[in-house]
């Protein structure tokens, strides 16, 4: 239900966008009131409008980055699990090397060398979070390739790509979807962290991390600037974590 509320807020964002960009210095740092339920920021912009306007961008970045991570992870993990041998050894070492580096440092390194934009954030998150999906895909493919229908397809001369897509992917899809749901939550949190540090989205873009970054300078006199975007970020991440947990339980019960 919480995810549905998020999508409803995202659908209303076009109406909030003009108010989110309107600068009124005479209304700067106003506390929450009937005219401004979330108060205003340091430039007099309505904070509720900015939080709502940031919702679709955060959801888009989270879903796209998680999809990229899932695609790269499944591709590498399935190749390692299906072919095995030297290729499995090589790809497994690559996965382990990437896992040795702290993800936040990799994100900062990629974001620092690329211009700040949504595509940069998506690329940085997608290319640094795939090892977890790769390891999961490898384990599922290793298990599924020993089953009778996979061996029958190999004997029948079915191509490797078709076996991976038509026979092995459906069996690995349930745990991968659970991982992807967690990945969306992580990507949204990572985007907020990058924007908070000033290397994510442009300063002109409405983002929860950017609002929180500005709120640091006014935390004593304008507590609402940190509270409301922080609550929105918390509820979004919690919603996708609960969705992932529900998918995990459903897949486990189905497996039983």
N, C-alpha and C positions, 0 to 999 in steps of 0.2 A: 504493500500500500504506500509505503514511504517513497519507493521508486516512482510510482504513479504520480505522487504529489510533485516530485522533482520534475517530471516531464511536463506536468501542467504548468508549473512555474516557468519552465523553459519556453513553453508555448506563449506565455504572456509577456515574454521579454521584449518583443518588438515594440510594445506599448510603453515599456519602461526605459527603452534606450534613449529617447530624446531627453527625458528628465535626468537620466544618469550623466549626460554630457553638459547639462545646463549649469554654468558657473554663475553663482550669485554671492559675491564676497560679503554683501551685507548680511547674509544668512549663515555665515561660516560658524561651525562648531556649535550649532543649536542642539540642545538635548532632545530626546524623544518627546513628541507631542502629537496632537491630533492631526496637524498638517504635515508633520514629518515623523511617522511612527518609529523609525529607526534613527532619527536625528539627521544631522548633516555633517559633511566632512570638512576638511580644512579649506576647501574652495567653495563651500556653500552648496554642494551638490547633494541631492536627496540620497541618503544612504540605502534606504529600502530599494529605490530604483537601481542603484549600482549593484546591490547584492542580487537582485532579480536578473539584471542584465548580464551578470557574470555567470549565471547558472548554465545556459546552453553552451557557452564556450568551454566551461569545465567538463560538462558531460561529453561534449564532442572530443575533447582532447583525451579524456579517460578512455572512451570507447575505441577511438582510433588507435591510440598507443597500445592498448591491450590487444587489439586485433593484430597489429603488426608484430607484437611480441609473440602472440600465439602462432602466427603464420611462420615466423622465422624459427621459433622453437620446435614446432611440429616438423618442419622440413628437415632441420638438422637432426633432431632426435629420431625421426622415422628412418632416415638414411642410416644412422648409426645402428639402430636396432634391427633393421631388416637385413642389411648386408653383413654386419658383424665383422669379425676379423680385424685386419689392419685399419680399415676405414672407421670401424667402431672405436678402436684404440685412439686414432688420431682425433676424431671429433670429440671423444670423451675428454681428452687432454685439453682441447680448445675450450670446452665448457668449463672445466675446472680452472683454467687460467683466468677466464672472465669472472668466475665466481670469487677468485682471490682478491679482486679489487673491490673496495667499497663502492656500492652503486651510486651514492651521492657524489663521490669524487669524480666518477666517470660522467655523471650527468653535468656536473659543473664544468668539466673539461670540454665536453662537446658543446654545451651551451655558450661557453666563453669564446669559442672559435667561430661560431655561427651567429648571424644577425638575429636579434630577438624577434620571434614571431611564433604563431601557433604551430606552424610546420616544423620549426626548429625544436620546439618542446616535444612534439610528437616523435620526431626522429630520435631525439636524445633519449627519451624514455623507452621507446620501442627497441632500440638497439642495445640497451643496457640491461633489460629485464627478461630477455628471452631464455637464459640458461635454465631457470626453473621449469619453464614449459618444455624445454628440450629434454631434460632429465625425465620428466614425467612421461613425455611421448615415447622416449626410448624404452622405458620400462613396460609401457602398455604394448608397444609393437613387439618387443621381445616375447611377451606372453602370448600375443595373438598369432605370431607367425608359426608357432608350433601346433596350432589347431588344425584339424583335418580339412576344413574348407579352404584354408590358405594353401596347404600342400596340394589339394586337388586343383586349385586355380593355377599353381605353378606347373603341375603336370600337364594341364590342358593348354599350356603355352600362353597364358594371359600375361600381358605386359606388366612390368614392375609398377609403372605409374597407375595403371588400372587397379592392380592389387592393393596398392596403398590407399587409393581414394575410395574404391568401391567395397573393399573387404576389411581393411585394417582400420581406416579412419572411423567408421561407425562404432567400432568397439572401444576406441580410445577417446571418443568424443565426449562422453559423460564426465570423466575426470578432468579433461581439458577445459570443458565449459566451467567447471567449478574453479579451476585455476584462473580462467579468464575473468570470472566475476570478481575474484580477489584482486586480479590485476587491474581492473577498472578502478577499484577503490585506491589501490596503491598509486596508479597513474595520476589520479585527481590530487592526491596528497603530494606527490612529487612535483606536479605543476605548481601547486600553491607554495611549496618550499622554494622552487626556483624563482618564482615571481617575488617571493618574500626577500630573497637574497639579491634581487635586482638583475638576474641574468635569464629570466624567463620571457614573459610577454612584454611588449612595449609598454611604456608608462601610460600611454593614452588608452590602452585597452582596460576594460573593467574586468578585474579578476579578484578573487577572494584573497589570494596571496599578496597582490599589490595593495589592496586596501589594508591588510594587516601590516604590511611593511610601512605604510604611511602612519598607521595608528601608533607605532612605537614612539613617535615624537610627541604624541598628544595623549599618552595613556593616562596621565594624571588628571587632565582637564576634560578629556573627551573619551570616557571609558567605553561608550557605545560603539566607537569606531572599531574596537577590537572585539567586542562581545558578539555582535550580530553576524559578521562574516565568519567568525570562529565557530559559532553555533551552526551556521549553514554548512560549513566544511565538515564539522563533526557529524551532523545528521546524514549528509551525503555518503561519507565513508562508511558510517555504521549501516546505512541502508544496503549498500552493495555487499558488505560483509555478511549481513543477515541473508541476503539473496544467495550468496555463495554457500552459506551453511545449509540453507534449504535445499539447494541443488545437490549438495553432498549427501544429505540424508535421503533424498529421493533416489539418488543413484545407488546408494547402499541398500535401501529397502528393495529396490528393483532387482539388484544383484542377488539378494537373498531369496 
